[in-house]
Amino acid sequence: MNDDIIQEERLLAVARDAARRAGDYAASNVARRHDVNSATRADVKHKLDVECEAVVRKVVMEAFPGHAFLGEESSGASADSPGYVWIVDPIDGTVNFFHGSPHWNCSVAVWREGRPVAGVVYAPMERELYEATASGPALLNGSAVRVSDTSDLSMALVGTGVGKPAPGSGGFSRVDRLAAACQRVRVAGSAALDICSVARGSLDAYFESGIYVWDMAAASLVLERAGGRSEVLARRDDDGAIAFLATNGLLHSAMRAVAEP
């Protein structure tokens, strides 16, 4: 085993530990699901987001004190910073968590020179742990997963996400186009788990027009190592939000044609 693979395994072990600790901490505090800093129709800022990110940061910094850290709840490094950067979404699917849905996760990734090296997506309420390294397979609870072989978009099950656009803004136009092009569209409320669902073959593709790097930092690596393909189609200058496409690879061109403006 060469040095790079050994290092990837060390990074993955820490990412797994951090994701488990933070996810289990959130799961043990579901009774506090309404304990928020703010809640609007558009978004929820949960106190447990901040607390869970602190759990991850402590685990990571104890193991790798010289590494950079980028969390949803804190400023700091960028995903393209030199060296190793840990990218964390402490509770992906916060609105789901707030409403008592079990479909949420803790996502922990480490990137190097702008590329993912190791990543973990842990959904404690659904007892799912996805993980991958840049050199290893994509795993779900220790077993290898693989993307679907669907090649006809009209027969595809596609995940997406929708915000709350202003009336008359046309914010659902892409969802309308997806619904017309594929067999069915599903909106589950967790970007990382949707991307991992493409990796395991239970979705054929996923597209969302306004997620952030911490939503896809770990899951995109799981997808890649499961044989899939992902792409940033656009990036907003004001807040860094991205339009992100994840597919089984066979549907990528057809999905891009539907998803692009």
GULUMMAR-519379 format. One record per residue (C-alpha): residue in three letters; residue number from 1; x, y, z. Coordinates in steps of 0.5 Angstrom, whole numbers, plus 500, padded with zeros to 3 digits. Layout:
<atoms>
+------+------+-----+-----+-----+
| resn | resi |  c1 |  c2 |  c3 |
+------+------+-----+-----+-----+
|  ALA |  NUM |   X |   Y |   Z |
...
+------+------+-----+-----+-----+
</atoms>
This chain:
<atoms>
+------+------+-----+-----+-----+
| resn | resi |  c1 |  c2 |  c3 |
+------+------+-----+-----+-----+
|  MET |    1 | 500 | 500 | 500 |
|  ASN |    2 | 503 | 507 | 498 |
|  ASP |    3 | 504 | 513 | 502 |
|  ASP |    4 | 498 | 516 | 499 |
|  ILE |    5 | 493 | 511 | 500 |
|  ILE |    6 | 495 | 510 | 507 |
|  GLN |    7 | 494 | 518 | 508 |
|  GLU |    8 | 487 | 517 | 505 |
|  GLU |    9 | 485 | 512 | 510 |
|  ARG |   10 | 488 | 516 | 516 |
|  LEU |   11 | 483 | 522 | 513 |
|  LEU |   12 | 477 | 517 | 512 |
|  ALA |   13 | 478 | 514 | 519 |
|  VAL |   14 | 478 | 521 | 522 |
|  ALA |   15 | 472 | 524 | 517 |
|  ARG |   16 | 468 | 518 | 519 |
|  ASP |   17 | 469 | 519 | 527 |
|  ALA |   18 | 467 | 526 | 526 |
|  ALA |   19 | 461 | 525 | 522 |
|  ARG |   20 | 459 | 519 | 527 |
|  ARG |   21 | 460 | 524 | 533 |
|  ALA |   22 | 456 | 530 | 530 |
|  GLY |   23 | 451 | 526 | 527 |
|  ASP |   24 | 450 | 522 | 534 |
|  TYR |   25 | 450 | 528 | 538 |
|  ALA |   26 | 444 | 531 | 533 |
|  ALA |   27 | 440 | 525 | 534 |
|  SER |   28 | 441 | 525 | 541 |
|  ASN |   29 | 438 | 532 | 541 |
|  VAL |   30 | 432 | 531 | 537 |
|  ALA |   31 | 427 | 533 | 542 |
|  ARG |   32 | 431 | 540 | 541 |
|  ARG |   33 | 429 | 540 | 534 |
|  HIS |   34 | 425 | 547 | 535 |
|  ASP |   35 | 431 | 550 | 538 |
|  VAL |   36 | 433 | 555 | 533 |
|  ASN |   37 | 437 | 562 | 532 |
|  SER |   38 | 432 | 564 | 527 |
|  ALA |   39 | 427 | 560 | 523 |
|  THR |   40 | 423 | 563 | 516 |
|  ARG |   41 | 419 | 561 | 511 |
|  ALA |   42 | 426 | 560 | 507 |
|  ASP |   43 | 431 | 557 | 512 |
|  VAL |   44 | 432 | 555 | 519 |
|  LYS |   45 | 438 | 556 | 523 |
|  HIS |   46 | 439 | 551 | 528 |
|  LYS |   47 | 443 | 552 | 534 |
|  LEU |   48 | 445 | 544 | 533 |
|  ASP |   49 | 448 | 546 | 527 |
|  VAL |   50 | 453 | 550 | 530 |
|  GLU |   51 | 454 | 545 | 536 |
|  CYS |   52 | 455 | 539 | 531 |
|  GLU |   53 | 460 | 543 | 527 |
|  ALA |   54 | 464 | 544 | 533 |
|  VAL |   55 | 464 | 537 | 535 |
|  VAL |   56 | 467 | 536 | 528 |
|  ARG |   57 | 472 | 541 | 528 |
|  LYS |   58 | 474 | 539 | 535 |
|  VAL |   59 | 475 | 531 | 532 |
|  VAL |   60 | 479 | 534 | 526 |
|  MET |   61 | 483 | 539 | 529 |
|  GLU |   62 | 486 | 534 | 534 |
|  ALA |   63 | 488 | 529 | 529 |
|  PHE |   64 | 490 | 534 | 524 |
|  PRO |   65 | 492 | 541 | 527 |
|  GLY |   66 | 495 | 544 | 521 |
|  HIS |   67 | 489 | 543 | 516 |
|  ALA |   68 | 484 | 548 | 514 |
|  PHE |   69 | 477 | 548 | 516 |
|  LEU |   70 | 471 | 550 | 512 |
|  GLY |   71 | 464 | 549 | 515 |
|  GLU |   72 | 457 | 552 | 513 |
|  GLU |   73 | 456 | 555 | 520 |
|  SER |   74 | 463 | 558 | 520 |
|  SER |   75 | 468 | 562 | 515 |
|  GLY |   76 | 475 | 561 | 514 |
|  ALA |   77 | 478 | 557 | 508 |
|  SER |   78 | 475 | 556 | 501 |
|  ALA |   79 | 475 | 549 | 498 |
|  ASP |   80 | 480 | 551 | 493 |
|  SER |   81 | 485 | 553 | 499 |
|  PRO |   82 | 492 | 550 | 498 |
|  GLY |   83 | 493 | 544 | 502 |
|  TYR |   84 | 488 | 540 | 506 |
|  VAL |   85 | 481 | 543 | 507 |
|  TRP |   86 | 476 | 540 | 511 |
|  ILE |   87 | 469 | 542 | 509 |
|  VAL |   88 | 463 | 540 | 513 |
|  ASP |   89 | 455 | 541 | 513 |
|  PRO |   90 | 454 | 539 | 520 |
|  ILE |   91 | 446 | 538 | 519 |
|  ASP |   92 | 445 | 537 | 511 |
|  GLY |   93 | 437 | 537 | 511 |
|  THR |   94 | 436 | 542 | 517 |
|  VAL |   95 | 429 | 544 | 515 |
|  ASN |   96 | 427 | 536 | 515 |
|  PHE |   97 | 431 | 536 | 522 |
|  PHE |   98 | 426 | 542 | 524 |
|  HIS |   99 | 420 | 538 | 522 |
|  GLY |  100 | 422 | 531 | 525 |
|  SER |  101 | 423 | 528 | 519 |
|  PRO |  102 | 429 | 523 | 519 |
|  HIS |  103 | 432 | 525 | 512 |
|  TRP |  104 | 438 | 529 | 514 |
|  ASN |  105 | 445 | 527 | 515 |
|  CYS |  106 | 452 | 530 | 517 |
|  SER |  107 | 457 | 531 | 511 |
|  VAL |  108 | 465 | 531 | 513 |
|  ALA |  109 | 470 | 531 | 507 |
|  VAL |  110 | 477 | 533 | 506 |
|  TRP |  111 | 479 | 536 | 500 |
|  ARG |  112 | 487 | 537 | 497 |
|  GLU |  113 | 488 | 542 | 492 |
|  GLY |  114 | 481 | 543 | 490 |
|  ARG |  115 | 479 | 536 | 490 |
|  PRO |  116 | 476 | 531 | 494 |
|  VAL |  117 | 481 | 526 | 498 |
|  ALA |  118 | 476 | 523 | 503 |
|  GLY |  119 | 469 | 524 | 505 |
|  VAL |  120 | 463 | 521 | 509 |
|  VAL |  121 | 456 | 522 | 509 |
|  TYR |  122 | 452 | 519 | 515 |
|  ALA |  123 | 445 | 519 | 516 |
|  PRO |  124 | 444 | 517 | 523 |
|  MET |  125 | 436 | 516 | 524 |
|  GLU |  126 | 436 | 512 | 517 |
|  ARG |  127 | 442 | 508 | 519 |
|  GLU |  128 | 446 | 509 | 513 |
|  LEU |  129 | 454 | 511 | 513 |
|  TYR |  130 | 456 | 513 | 506 |
|  GLU |  131 | 464 | 513 | 505 |
|  ALA |  132 | 469 | 514 | 500 |
|  THR |  133 | 477 | 515 | 498 |
|  ALA |  134 | 480 | 518 | 492 |
|  SER |  135 | 483 | 511 | 491 |
|  GLY |  136 | 478 | 506 | 494 |
|  PRO |  137 | 471 | 504 | 493 |
|  ALA |  138 | 464 | 508 | 495 |
|  LEU |  139 | 461 | 504 | 501 |
|  LEU |  140 | 454 | 504 | 504 |
|  ASN |  141 | 455 | 501 | 511 |
|  GLY |  142 | 461 | 497 | 509 |
|  SER |  143 | 458 | 494 | 502 |
|  ALA |  144 | 460 | 497 | 495 |
|  VAL |  145 | 455 | 501 | 492 |
|  ARG |  146 | 454 | 502 | 484 |
|  VAL |  147 | 450 | 507 | 480 |
|  SER |  148 | 444 | 505 | 476 |
|  ASP |  149 | 445 | 503 | 468 |
|  THR |  150 | 439 | 507 | 466 |
|  SER |  151 | 440 | 510 | 460 |
|  ASP |  152 | 434 | 513 | 458 |
|  LEU |  153 | 432 | 520 | 461 |
|  SER |  154 | 424 | 518 | 460 |
|  MET |  155 | 425 | 512 | 465 |
|  ALA |  156 | 429 | 516 | 470 |
|  LEU |  157 | 428 | 517 | 477 |
|  VAL |  158 | 431 | 524 | 478 |
|  GLY |  159 | 432 | 528 | 485 |
|  THR |  160 | 432 | 535 | 486 |
|  GLY |  161 | 431 | 541 | 491 |
|  VAL |  162 | 427 | 547 | 491 |
|  GLY |  163 | 427 | 553 | 495 |
|  LYS |  164 | 421 | 558 | 496 |
|  PRO |  165 | 422 | 563 | 490 |
|  ALA |  166 | 417 | 569 | 489 |
|  PRO |  167 | 411 | 568 | 486 |
|  GLY |  168 | 411 | 569 | 479 |
|  SER |  169 | 419 | 569 | 479 |
|  GLY |  170 | 419 | 562 | 475 |
|  GLY |  171 | 423 | 559 | 480 |
|  PHE |  172 | 420 | 552 | 478 |
|  SER |  173 | 421 | 552 | 471 |
|  ARG |  174 | 427 | 547 | 471 |
|  VAL |  175 | 423 | 543 | 476 |
|  ASP |  176 | 417 | 543 | 470 |
|  ARG |  177 | 423 | 541 | 465 |
|  LEU |  178 | 425 | 535 | 469 |
|  ALA |  179 | 418 | 533 | 470 |
|  ALA |  180 | 417 | 533 | 463 |
|  ALA |  181 | 423 | 530 | 461 |
|  CYS |  182 | 424 | 524 | 466 |
|  GLN |  183 | 419 | 519 | 469 |
|  ARG |  184 | 419 | 522 | 476 |
|  VAL |  185 | 422 | 527 | 480 |
|  ARG |  186 | 423 | 527 | 487 |
|  VAL |  187 | 424 | 532 | 492 |
|  ALA |  188 | 427 | 529 | 499 |
|  GLY |  189 | 430 | 535 | 502 |
|  SER |  190 | 438 | 533 | 503 |
|  ALA |  191 | 443 | 534 | 497 |
|  ALA |  192 | 448 | 530 | 500 |
|  LEU |  193 | 443 | 524 | 501 |
|  ASP |  194 | 440 | 525 | 494 |
|  ILE |  195 | 447 | 525 | 491 |
|  CYS |  196 | 449 | 519 | 495 |
|  SER |  197 | 442 | 516 | 492 |
|  VAL |  198 | 445 | 517 | 485 |
|  ALA |  199 | 451 | 513 | 488 |
|  ARG |  200 | 447 | 507 | 490 |
|  GLY |  201 | 443 | 507 | 484 |
|  SER |  202 | 436 | 508 | 487 |
|  LEU |  203 | 436 | 515 | 484 |
|  ASP |  204 | 439 | 516 | 477 |
|  ALA |  205 | 440 | 523 | 477 |
|  TYR |  206 | 440 | 529 | 481 |
|  PHE |  207 | 440 | 537 | 480 |
|  GLU |  208 | 439 | 543 | 484 |
|  SER |  209 | 440 | 550 | 482 |
|  GLY |  210 | 442 | 553 | 489 |
|  ILE |  211 | 446 | 549 | 494 |
|  TYR |  212 | 453 | 550 | 497 |
|  VAL |  213 | 460 | 546 | 496 |
|  TRP |  214 | 459 | 543 | 503 |
|  ASP |  215 | 453 | 540 | 501 |
|  MET |  216 | 456 | 536 | 496 |
|  ALA |  217 | 464 | 536 | 498 |
|  ALA |  218 | 463 | 529 | 501 |
|  ALA |  219 | 457 | 526 | 497 |
|  SER |  220 | 461 | 528 | 490 |
|  LEU |  221 | 467 | 523 | 492 |
|  VAL |  222 | 462 | 518 | 494 |
|  LEU |  223 | 458 | 518 | 487 |
|  GLU |  224 | 465 | 519 | 483 |
|  ARG |  225 | 468 | 512 | 486 |
|  ALA |  226 | 461 | 509 | 485 |
|  GLY |  227 | 462 | 510 | 477 |
|  GLY |  228 | 458 | 516 | 477 |
|  ARG |  229 | 459 | 523 | 474 |
|  SER |  230 | 458 | 530 | 477 |
|  GLU |  231 | 459 | 537 | 475 |
|  VAL |  232 | 458 | 545 | 477 |
|  LEU |  233 | 454 | 548 | 472 |
|  ALA |  234 | 454 | 555 | 474 |
|  ARG |  235 | 456 | 559 | 481 |
|  ARG |  236 | 453 | 565 | 483 |
|  ASP |  237 | 458 | 571 | 485 |
|  ASP |  238 | 454 | 574 | 491 |
|  ASP |  239 | 454 | 568 | 495 |
|  GLY |  240 | 458 | 562 | 492 |
|  ALA |  241 | 451 | 558 | 491 |
|  ILE |  242 | 452 | 553 | 485 |
|  ALA |  243 | 448 | 549 | 480 |
|  PHE |  244 | 450 | 542 | 481 |
|  LEU |  245 | 449 | 536 | 477 |
|  ALA |  246 | 450 | 529 | 479 |
|  THR |  247 | 448 | 523 | 474 |
|  ASN |  248 | 450 | 516 | 473 |
|  GLY |  249 | 454 | 518 | 467 |
|  LEU |  250 | 450 | 515 | 462 |
|  LEU |  251 | 445 | 520 | 463 |
|  HIS |  252 | 449 | 526 | 464 |
|  SER |  253 | 449 | 530 | 457 |
|  ALA |  254 | 441 | 529 | 457 |
|  MET |  255 | 440 | 532 | 464 |
|  ARG |  256 | 445 | 537 | 463 |
|  ALA |  257 | 441 | 539 | 457 |
|  VAL |  258 | 435 | 540 | 461 |
|  ALA |  259 | 438 | 543 | 467 |
|  GLU |  260 | 442 | 548 | 464 |
|  PRO |  261 | 438 | 555 | 463 |
+------+------+-----+-----+-----+
</atoms>
